[in-house]
Amino acid sequence: MTATREAVGAALAGRRIEAVVIGASAGGVDALVELLPALPPDFGPATVCILHVPADRESRLAELFAARLALPVREAVDKAPVEPGTVYFAGAGYHLSIEQDRVFSLSCEPPVHYARPAIDVLMESAADAYGAALAGILLTGANIDGAEGMQRIRQRGGLTIVQDPAGAQASAMPEGAIRLCAPHLVLPLSEIRALLPQLETT
């Protein structure tokens, strides 16, 4: 599925994005390896990435992507402020959320959709903190985590972008979001990559 230039322009019109949240599960590392290097070194919004990480393993995602990106890359830390121009990754074993004063919060509440960290938890809290200044991107994954989070982003006026399920390694996650929230844009990964640097300039 490919959106027309007009559809992309309409979705971006008048938006000033301060934060981007990206969720993925099965196939997500490969998708982010393709996607995140598109971020220019002067990209202004904070970018927060969350993948389903097994609780019994230490996450190495920040370390992996620090070597690939021009922007600072960190694992999100409890009570730390969400800094512009920085790429964050959720660690293992804790839910990650963003408080109203735009600091990170970690919690040990029960898993959501069998996952902790869960995409819904991050996206719903980020939607409440950033409102229309948030862009949510949901990629490949094998369950429906993220659908309710994307719905909350849309309800709060944020921009919602979902990977075309036809090109996803696992289609359940983008399909669930499409059914629930009717995202603004459904795009192949290559077009999301091309769109990403535009999010702060519209």
Buried (B, 14 or more C-beta within 10 A) or exposed (E): BEBEEEBBEEBBEEBEBBBBBBBBBBBBBBBBEEBBBBBEEEBBBBBBBBBBBEEEEEBEBBEBBBEEBEBEBEBBEEEBEBEEBBBBBBBBBBBBBBBEEBBBBBEEEEBBBEBBBBBBBBBBBBBBBBBBBBBBBBBBBBBBBBBBBBBBBBEBEBBBBBBBBEBBBBBBBBBBBBEBBEBBBBBBBBBBBEBBEEBBEE
